[in-house]
Each structure stands twice: as C-alpha cells, then as structure tokens.
Amino acid sequence: MRRLLLSVLAAAAAFFAMLLAPPAPGQADPGIVVFPGMEIRQGTNVCTLGFVDMETRVAYTAGHCRGGAQVTDKANGFLGSQVAFSDNTPDGTTVDTNHQISDWQTIALASDVQLNNVLPNGRPLVRDASVTATRGMPVCHFGVMTGESCGTVEAVNNGWFTMANGVRSQKGDSGGPVYTNTPDGRAVILGIYNSTWGSFPAAVSWQAVPQQAGTAPVLVTAGAA
C-alpha cells in the first residue's frame, strides 16, 4: 500500500513539474500574431487593422488613426512603427461627392511578430486588381467594435465609396478592412474604412492606397482623430 501511495505521489509531482516547466525549444511561444481586423492602438487612438502584406511585412490602416510612431495591440504588445500616412478627411458630417478622400497609413511590422492574412471570420483577405467596388455589389466590413457587418455598395465617388443595407460602424472601427466575399472562400479587399457621411458608412478605395503609399512622402493635411 505504501509503495502504491509513493508511486501515485511521484506521478503527480512529475505531472505538475511538466506543467510548470518552460516550453521546449521546438514548442516556443509563437508571439504576437498580426492579422487584418485586429485591434491596434497609437497613443490614445483605438482603430482596426485593415490589411497585412505578407511579402513586404507592411500593414495598412486609416491615416486618421495616427497618434504616435509606435503601434501596439490591445495588450500593449509592440507591432511596428508608422512609416507614412495621408489624411485629408473633411471635418463635419457631410462631404461633396466630388471631393477626393485619401486616408491611409502604412506600418512597418516588427521582425519578431508573426503575420497572418486571415480575417476573424476565417477567410483569407487578398488583393485582386480585377475586383473593384461597383454600385450594388455585396460588401462587408470588419471593425473591432461592431465585428463583421455586410450590405451593398451604395455609391462610388472620387477615390472612395459609401455602403448601405446593413453595414454599420462605431468609433474604433476606423481603418478596418472593407471587402467582398468570393465563392472560393476568400475575401477580396475593396477599401479601408474611413468614416460615416450622413447615414452612409464610407471607405477609401483600395486601388489607390498602395500606389500612393509607395510614392508619397509623409503627408499631414488634417488633424488626427
């Protein structure tokens, strides 16, 4: 009986020692994972990450989300540093449809963070130059405050478009991905969430963002959000 009791105690001790031991080299903590739709913070600003370029290790969000050079997650984990931005978002609640809105920011991701292009809904977010926003097409938006909401494109304007019929947003959703789902299980990015104009949520068109980001210097044309 005594031998049996000692064996049980030894097994229990070994089990708890295994739980407390650091992970083996091959089982290291993967660290922070950066993905589209995650919460990001710059200074006091809370926004949503819009797109992760897996090849260049650059992420995109709204330019009006800027609030400091360092970008962190909600647990204050360092994600990367702001590189450039453009923000000419008008003040007020209405905007002329002929006004060209530019609202983007690039983030150079830290070398030790892991990259993932999968949205919280399980679909990989990809680029497709042949897919652009057109009036009436199905569209979805993901924001850290409202989650995923879907509807249709209401109108396409000068570098931006509005949405209706179910798309919703709150403060903190800015910079989030706007996309259309495809039959093969992907999500093709259409834009980066900007603001609400009147009663219509709006996004800047994706097609212009990488081109501007690749050639434009740091640009300040409006106040930070």
C-alpha angles and dihedrals in degrees: 000000000000091000091050092051092049091050091052092049092048092051091049092049091051091050094053091044088056091052092051096044118103116255117273117256091259091052100051121156106270090219126211117354117208116207140158112272096030124131116259132184134206114180104311095338120107117198143150126259111242109193140358118210103209094195101049096030090232124136129201134215137148119304092225089062091073115120105145140352095262120075119201139175123246090274090054092254111155113249103170146290134287112254107177140340143186124203125168095150107155121238118245134040101285135053136190108254089225091060112107109227118205114183118155141122132196123215123198103219121226117257094239099054121096119236128222129172096197119115121224087258090064098252121122111240110226141170123245117175091201092061116077134158114274129176112276098013119135112262137177134195129200121204130168091236102045103022117213120347126172138198137122139296107265101189139349115222138170102318094330141063140204130228136209145164098070108345109126138173146180135196106294095040091089114121093024123138121271112198149151121237119235129211091247092064099261131119116222114208116239101171152325118270112254115169145297118280111197102319096331124096110225139202135191111244113259096219093073098043104075091041093053093041092053095053108023126091121225104298130198117186104141139030122274118260 
